[in-house]
Amino acid sequence: MENCLFCKIIAGEIPATKMYEDQNMLIFKDIDPKAKNHYLCVPKSHFKLLADMTEEQSEMLKACFKKIPELKKELGLENGYRLVINQGEDAGQTVFHLHIHILSGQKMGWTPA
């Protein structure tokens, strides 16, 4: 998508602090961290919501979920981590390219809405 922030980061048009990249995903540091370690895992195929993804995109997302725990040392996930996927505006999604927030490096409590 030509106006998508994350598509532009994936294409190298906008700089990001990359932590990992392969054919399925890009993981980079969030510029507005909500935890000591806050990364975004972005599938390289553009889709907004889980309900929108194709079978191929679901395989890409599966690869993301399999890779994240393999990067525990590089991402500082050894003592636990939280994964968050916001779905839609009411959930706080501000970039409409599905992405996984990876938060770690501190104790995190539960903060219901």
C-alpha positions in Angstrom: 0.0 0.0 0.0 1.5 3.2 -1.1 0.6 5.4 1.9 1.2 2.7 4.6 3.9 3.7 7.1 4.9 0.1 7.7 5.0 -0.8 4.0 7.4 2.2 3.6 9.6 0.9 6.5 9.6 -2.6 4.9 10.6 -1.0 1.6 13.4 1.0 3.2 11.8 4.3 2.4 11.6 5.2 6.1 14.4 4.4 8.5 13.9 2.1 11.4 16.1 0.3 13.9 15.8 -3.2 12.6 16.2 -6.1 14.9 15.4 -9.0 12.5 14.2 -9.4 9.0 13.4 -12.4 6.7 11.1 -13.1 3.8 8.0 -13.0 6.0 8.6 -10.2 8.5 10.4 -7.2 9.8 11.0 -6.7 13.5 12.0 -3.2 14.6 12.1 -0.9 17.6 8.9 1.0 18.3 9.6 4.8 18.3 7.1 5.3 21.1 7.9 2.5 23.5 5.4 1.4 26.2 8.0 -0.9 27.9 11.7 -1.1 28.4 11.9 -3.2 25.3 9.2 -2.5 22.7 9.4 -3.9 19.2 7.0 -4.3 16.3 6.8 -7.4 14.3 5.3 -6.6 10.9 4.3 -9.2 8.3 5.6 -8.1 4.9 2.2 -8.5 3.3 -0.2 -5.7 3.9 -3.5 -6.4 5.6 -5.3 -4.5 8.3 -7.2 -7.1 10.4 -6.9 -10.8 11.2 -10.3 -11.1 9.6 -8.9 -9.7 6.3 -5.9 -12.1 5.9 -5.6 -14.7 3.2 -4.4 -18.2 3.7 -0.9 -17.1 2.5 -1.0 -14.2 5.0 -2.0 -16.5 7.8 1.1 -18.6 7.1 3.2 -15.5 7.2 1.7 -14.6 10.6 2.2 -18.1 11.8 5.9 -17.7 10.9 6.0 -14.5 12.9 4.7 -16.2 16.0 7.2 -19.1 15.6 10.2 -16.7 15.1 9.5 -14.4 18.1 10.5 -16.9 20.8 13.5 -17.9 18.8 14.8 -14.3 19.2 14.5 -14.2 23.0 18.1 -13.4 23.6 18.4 -10.7 20.8 15.1 -9.0 21.9 15.6 -9.4 25.7 12.6 -11.8 26.2 14.3 -14.2 28.6 12.2 -13.2 31.6 8.9 -13.1 29.8 7.2 -10.9 27.3 3.8 -9.7 26.1 2.4 -9.8 22.6 -0.4 -7.4 21.6 -2.3 -7.1 18.3 -4.7 -4.2 18.2 -7.6 -4.7 15.9 -9.4 -1.5 14.7 -9.6 2.1 16.0 -11.4 1.3 19.2 -8.6 -1.1 20.2 -6.0 1.5 19.6 -4.8 0.5 16.2 -3.2 3.6 14.6 -1.3 2.0 11.7 -3.6 -0.1 9.6 -1.1 -2.7 8.7 -1.4 -5.7 11.0 1.5 -5.8 13.5 2.4 -7.5 16.7 3.7 -5.4 19.6 6.4 -7.3 21.5 6.9 -5.8 25.0 9.5 -7.0 27.6 12.3 -6.0 30.0 10.1 -5.1 33.0 7.2 -6.4 35.1 3.9 -5.6 33.5 0.6 -5.4 35.2 -2.9 -5.7 33.8 -4.5 -2.5 32.8 -8.1 -3.0 31.7 -9.9 -0.3 29.8 
